[in-house]
Amino acid sequence: MESGQQSGKGFLLAFPFDQLHVVGRSEEAIEQFAAALPLAREIESASIETALLANSAEAYSTLGDPDQAISHFKRALGVVARMNSPRRTGRTLYQLAGAYLSSGETRRADETIRQALSELERAADRSYTGEAQALFARILMATGDFEGALEAADRGALALREANHRRGVAGALATRAEIEIDRGETDAALNRLDEALELARAVASPSVIADVQYLRARALERARRFDEAEVAIAAAVAIVESTRGGLIRSELRSSYLATVRRFFDLQIELLARRGDIAAAFEVSERAHARSLLEGLAE
């Protein structure tokens, strides 16, 4: 049993650095997590060691480095195995499934998320069950099962609302809206995305705000509301450019830029549609130059 002093140290280790990641300072969070790991091992806190490894993995995933994310999640699973905790096991498996999906390993993602849901339901963890259902929806989208994806997204949103997990609800709403955009149901998608944007702003999550604004731009373009689409994608691009500008390590800048390339592509498309070829060319050249510079710096 850990002492109160150890638990206090663990809280100081994990909580502030996790907030760095949530508010968009992921690279700084990674460095702090790495520095804190030896102390977590010194006080023999498996729970804190797991949290530090998993949070590092989440930060790497946000910055577009799924290989590092998968590696850290697997290390976290190794620590969790000593704890005999369905809740911890389920949470870590859920996060690993997301990293597999980001790396294009859909089959592994599907297998892993099903294991995660089984563990989380056994632990009666409503919050993470909701997040896992939302991720399951994205995995089902990748396999072409759109009806199953809609059902999973709805289950996820319901569980997350019950847990008052606003950031998670925003993500689940965005997942359902993405399916609706592809089906041409733009009005329904925009209604969900407006709520998702309000929730993401309430919890000050730059990455979720950027993703929601990107999807809003797609939906507005489909609805032929091009001026509004330009405003939405400009807001999304401003966030990702700010995040990228704050990164120091060249490999993280490069991987992150590849992850958000679709933002720039949509902005270029909208500018070209309006006939502003000069602005579209400028965005294209800026994105290309950054990709080239990061590649040379590695």
Salt bridges, closest charged atoms under 4 A:
GLU28 OE1 - ARG25 NH2 2.85
GLU49 OE2 - ARG41 NE 2.98
GLU49 OE1 - ARG82 NH2 3.77
GLU105 OE1 - ARG108 NH1 3.33
ASP110 OD2 - ARG114 NE 2.94
GLU111 OE2 - ARG107 NH1 2.78
GLU119 OE1 - ARG122 NH2 3.02
ASP125 OD2 - ARG87 NE 3.39
ASP125 OD2 - ARG91 NE 2.86
GLU131 OE2 - HIS165 NE2 2.98
GLU147 OE2 - ARG183 NH1 2.89
ASP154 OD1 - ARG176 NE 2.61
GLU162 OE1 - ARG126 NH2 2.53
GLU180 OE2 - ARG176 NH1 2.63
GLU180 OE2 - ARG192 NE 2.86
ASP182 OD1 - ARG218 NH2 2.76
GLU185 OE2 - ARG183 NE 3.29
ASP194 OD1 - ARG216 NE 3.29
GLU195 OE2 - ARG161 NH1 2.87
ASP211 OD1 - ARG262 NH2 3.41
GLU221 OE2 - ARG273 NH2 3.66
GLU228 OE1 - ARG225 NH2 2.85
GLU230 OE2 - ARG274 NE 2.66
GLU241 OE2 - ARG286 NE 3.23
GLU241 OE2 - ARG290 NH1 2.60
GLU251 OE2 - ARG249 NE 2.86
ASP265 OD1 - ARG261 NE 3.02
ASP276 OD2 - ARG274 NH1 3.63
GLU282 OE2 - ARG286 NH1 3.83
GLU294 OE2 - ARG244 NH2 2.15
GLU294 OE1 - ARG253 NE 2.95
